[in-house]
């Protein structure tokens, strides 16, 4: 405990890291302040009553990812989901369109161009989604019969489109600033902040249910134990590695001898982190949100099928998580490039020929260890929600939100640790690294 406190004190002893942490905190505070600025033309009381009816449904999940902004229909009601959807589309198109593939390989200039395209796509998706929300709200009313939109019409729709799209653009900018000038993981931290900010009210609500007898104390304790176990499993899988031994041959350059040492390639069981969960949630919520606001029998069938708890939703959600785990791993980790670099510097895996065979071996090992990681992400994403549904308990953390919170927290701590280690300070993850090393040795 004392060592952890000492590590946190070290954060403020490094001027650059201190500046990055304060910038990140300030931008997150600005994001939360904007979450309380309402969109004009909405009856806030009627909207709150409506959302009290949809807890645990699709709209309740969308509201969770937006940090409660959809419930208040603030200027950040769309959240960061349009940006994530646009990023998914661009990454998928990069694989099939040669022009985008060449841009992705052009280094910093190409990435800037793709980022620009992603911004344009974000604005387009935000305009479409905000128009769908405006149409849907005009046809909705509170349980008391009060209209959510007192003065419907194109004036309200255009105002909503401009307001929500501008809010999405501001969130996108905040995320990019956190990634560039803060401690990194800007988009993930914004989603993290939106989920964690609801924790105090959830604790109060759970306490109220226990005191009124609606929630049994032993049931609450059992669910807490399940969530603690899930959290421990998430940390274990996030930090788990498979180490591939690498031997470097000795080279004589002038009067110096290079190489001759043994090292390893650390392949993470979950290379993609929480990105597959965020991508899958965004992709499955985008069509479901649009169909929710269209009053048509066929659309209602689609909405019900894509609602949390439905078999179609569960199967599709798990399949998307597994797909995006492999997809994102293939994007961020290239065995061919790694094999070429090893061959260039005289490195080889014992028992494996350099070059193509090495790339095939690394790809084979990565594919095998990614499968349990992907299945674990998919299972943890739906298991707590299913258990909560069986117990009929309105508990705060579901599997998806828990994965995002734990995963983003670990990535953020790792980013801060890298800054500390650069200046010879002891990092946060010393103990967890030793545990992950033990796990890798056992595997």
N, C-alpha and C positions, 0 to 999 in steps of 0.2 A: 504493500500500500504506500509506504514511504517512498519507494523507488518510483512508483507511478506519479506521485505528487511532484517529485523532483524532476521527472521528465516534462511535466506540464509547466513547471517553472522555467525550464530551459527554453521553452518556446519563446518566452518574452525576453530572453537574453540574446537572441539572434535578431538583429534589427530588420533584416529582410523578411524573415519568417513572421516576425511580429507585425510588420506592415501588411503582409499578405493576409494574415489572420484577421486583422482589424478591417481591412477592405472587404473581405468575405462577410464578416459579421455585419458591417454597415449595409452592404448590398442586400443581404437577406432581411435585414430590418426594413429596408425600403420596400422589398417585395411584400412583406407582411402588412406594411402600412397601406399599400395599394389594394390589398385584399379587402379593405374596409371602405373603399370608395364605390358606391353603388352605381349601376347603370341607370340612366334616367328612364322614366316612363314605367316603372315597375312598382307594384304594391308589395312592399317587403314583407308585411305581416301575412298576406295571403300566400306568398311564395314559401315562407317558412312553414306554414301549416301544410302546404302541399308536400314539402320534402319530409315532414314528419311521418307521412303516410308511406313513403317509398324507401324507408330504411331497409337495407339488406337486399335491395333490388339493383337493377342496372344503374339507375340514376344515382343511387346511394354510393355505388362504387366509383362512378365518374366524379361525384362530389368529393370522395376520399382523395382521389388523385389530384384534384384541383385545390386541395387544402381547405375545403369548405367555401370556396369562392362561388361555386355554382349555386349553392343554397342561398347565398345573398345576392347572386347575380352581380358580382362586383365587376370592375373593369378587367379583372384577371380570370373571369369565369371559364374561359376556354383552357386556361392553364398552358402548359408547355406541350400538350399532346399534338397540336398541329405541326410543331417543329419536329417532334419525334417521328410523326407519320411521314413528313417530307424527307427526313433523313433516311428512313427505311426505303422509301420509293427510290431515292437517288442511289443508295447502295445496291439495291436490286438491279437498277438500270445500268450501273457501272459494270455489272457482270455480263450483260447482254448487248450493250451498245459500245462498239469499239472506240468511238470518240471519247466517251466518258472514261473508258478504261485507260486510254492514253493519258488523259488529264490526271487520273489518279496516280500514274507512274511518273509524272513530271516534277514531283517534289512539292515544295512549298507553293509555287505559283499555281500548279494544278489543283492543289487542295483549296487554295483561296477561291479559285473559279467554281469548284464544286460547292463550297460553302455559300457562294453568292447564289448559285442555282437553288440551293436548299432554302435560302431566305425567301426567294421568289415563290417557291412552292409552298412555304409556310404561310405567306400572305394569301395565296390563292385558297388553300385549305381553310384558313381562318375565316375568309369571307363566306365560303360555302357553309361552313358549320354555324357561323353566327346567323346567317339567313335562316337556316333550318331551325335554330333555337328560337329566333324571333317568331317564325310561323307557328311553332309548337306552343310557345307561351301564350299566343293570342287565343288559342283554343282551350286553354287550361283554366281551371278555377280551384279555389280552396275548398275544403270539405264543407265550409259554411256557405258556399255558393258565390263568394266574392271573386270577381275576375282578377287574375294576376296582372293583366294589362288593361288598365281602365280606358285607354284611348288607343285602340289598335289602328293599324293602317301603315301606309308606306313611310310616313314620317318616322314612326317608331321603328320600323324595320331597318331603314337606312341608318338611323341614329345608333341602333344596336350593332349593326355591321361595322360601322366606323369605330365605335367605342371598344367592342371586343377585339377587333383586329388590331387596333392600336395597343390594347393591353397585351396581346400576344407578342407583338413586336417588342414591347418594352421588356417583357419577361425574357425573350430571346436575347436581347441586348444584355440584360443583367447576367444571364447564364454565361454568355461569352466573356464578359468582363471578369467574372469569378474564375473562369478557366484561364484567362490570360494574365490577370493581375492579382488574383487571389491564390487559393491553395489548390485550384484545379477542380475537375468534376462539377462544373457549374450547373449543368442541366440536372444531374443526379442530386446535387445538393438542394436545388429548388424543390424537387419532388420530395426529398427527405424532409425539408422544412415544412412543407404542406402537410405531411403525415404526422410528424412529431408534435406540431403545434396543437393538435387535437387531443393529445394525451391527457392534459389536466382535466378537461371536461369529461373525458371518458372515465377517468378514475372517479370523479364525483358522481357520474351517472351509475357506475357499478356499485359504489357505496350506498347510493340511494336505493337501488334494487335489493341490496342485501338487508338494509334496515327495514324495508317494507315487506320483506319475506318473499318477493317475487323471484329472487335468486338465492338458492341455497348456498350456504357458506362452503360446504364440502365440494359442491359442484364448481364454485368459483376457484377454490384451491386446486382442484384437479386440472382445470383449464390453465391456471397459472403454471403448474408443473409441466404441462404439455408444452406451453410456449417457451418455458425455460429450456426444456429438452430440445425443442426445435431450434432455438437460438444457438445452443451448444453445437448441434449438428451442422448448422449453417456455417459457424466459425470454422469447424473442423474441415468441412468440404472446401470452403473458400481458401484455406491455408494449406490444404493437402497438395503434395507434389509427387511426381515420379521423376527420379533423377537418372538420366542416361549418362554413363561414364564416357568421357572423352580423353584421349591421349594425344598430346602434341609431340611430334618428332623434333629432335634437336636440329637447329639450323645455325650455320656459322656465317655471319655477315661481318666482313672485316675481321676485327679482333674480338668481336662479341659473339657469344653463343646464346641463341634464342630457343625457346621451347623446351621440351623434355619433361614438362610437368603434366600431372593428371588433374582433370577438373570434371565438371558434369554440366549437363543441360537440364535445368529445372523445368519440367513440364507440369503446369498446374492442372489439377483435375477439372477445375472450372476456370478455363482461360477467359471466358467471356464475362465473368462476374455476374452482375445483376442486369446487364444490358438485355439479355433475352427476355427476362420477365417484363421489363419496361416496354420493349418492342412488341411483345405478344399482347400485353394489356392495351397498348395504344391501337394496335391493328384490329383487335376484336371489339374495342369500344367505339371506333370511328363509324363503321356501318350501323352498329346497334344504336348509337346515339341519334343518327339521322333518321332511322326508321321509327324511333320512339316518338318523334315529333310529326310524323305523317299519319293522319287518321285514315287508315285503309285496312280492311280485314287481313290482306296478305301481309302487310307490313307489321300488323300486330302479331301474326304468327312468327315472323322473323325475330321480332323483339323478344317474344317469350322464349324462343329457342336460344337466343344469345344472352339470356339473363343468368346471373350467378345462381348455381344450384341445379340448373337444367343439365341433363345428360349431354346434349349437343354442345353446350357451352363448355362443360368440363373436358370433354374429349378434344374439342377444337383448341381449347386453351393449352392443354398439355402438349398437343401435337405442334402448336406454334412455338412453344418454349423450346422443345427438342430441336425443331428446325432452325430457329434463330441461334441456338447454342452452337450448332455445327457451322452455321453460316457466318456468324461473327468470329468464331475461332479461325475459320479459313481466311477471313479478311485480315485479322491482326497478326496471324502467325503463318509464315510461309516457309515450309520445310526445304524447298528448293534453294531459296536465298541463303538459309542457314547452312545447308550442305555446301554450297559454293564458297561461302566465307570460311568454313572449316577447312575445305580443301586448299583454299588460297594460303592459309597460314599453317598448313601442315598438320591439321587436326584430323583425327579419325576415331570412329567408334570401334573398340576391340571386337573383332569377329565380323565386321561389316565393311565391305569395300567402299572407298570414298566415291563421291559423285552421286549418280542416280540411285544406287542401292542404298546409300545413306539417307537420301531424301525419302525414299520409299519406306525405309525402316522407321524413320521419325514420324512420318505420316501415319503408318500403321499403329505405332504406339499411341500417338495422339488421338487417333480415332477410337481406340479401345478405351482409353481412360476418360475421354469426353462423354462416352455413352452413359456410364453411371452418373457422371456429373450432371448431364442433361436430364436424366430420369429423376435424379434427386431434386433438381430445381422444379420440375413439373409436379412431382408428388408433394413437395412441401408447399407449393403455391396453392394447391387445392385441398390438401388434407386438413389443415386447421379450420378452413371455412366449412368443410363437410362436417367436422366434429361439432363445430359451433351450431350448425344448422340442426344436427341431430339432437343436441342438448337444448336448442331453442333459447340460446343465451345471446343477448346483444353485446357481445364482447368487442373490444376496440380493435386489437390487432388480428388481421387475417394473415394467411400465408403470404400473399403477394406483398402486402405492406411490410411484414416482418422481414422478408428477404431483402427488400429495398433498403430498409432502415439499417439492418446489420451489414449488408454488403457495402453500402455507401459509407457507413461509419468506418469499416475496416480500410476501405480505399483511401479515405481522407486521412486517417491516422498514418497510413503507409506513406502518403505524400508528405506529411509533416515530418515523419521519421527520416525520410530521405534528406530533407533540408538539415535536420539535426546531425545526421551522420556525416554530412559534408563538412561540418564544423567540429567534428570529433566529440559530439555529445552522444550520450547513450539514448537509443531510440525507445519508442513505446512498445514495440512488438518483440522484445527480446525473449520473453517467456513463450509467447505464441509461436515464435520461430522454432524454438527448441521442441515444442509439442508437434508442430507440423513436420519437423525433421524426423521425429520418432515415428510419426504416422507413415511417412514415406518409407522409412526403413522396414516397418511392419508390412507395408503393401508390397 
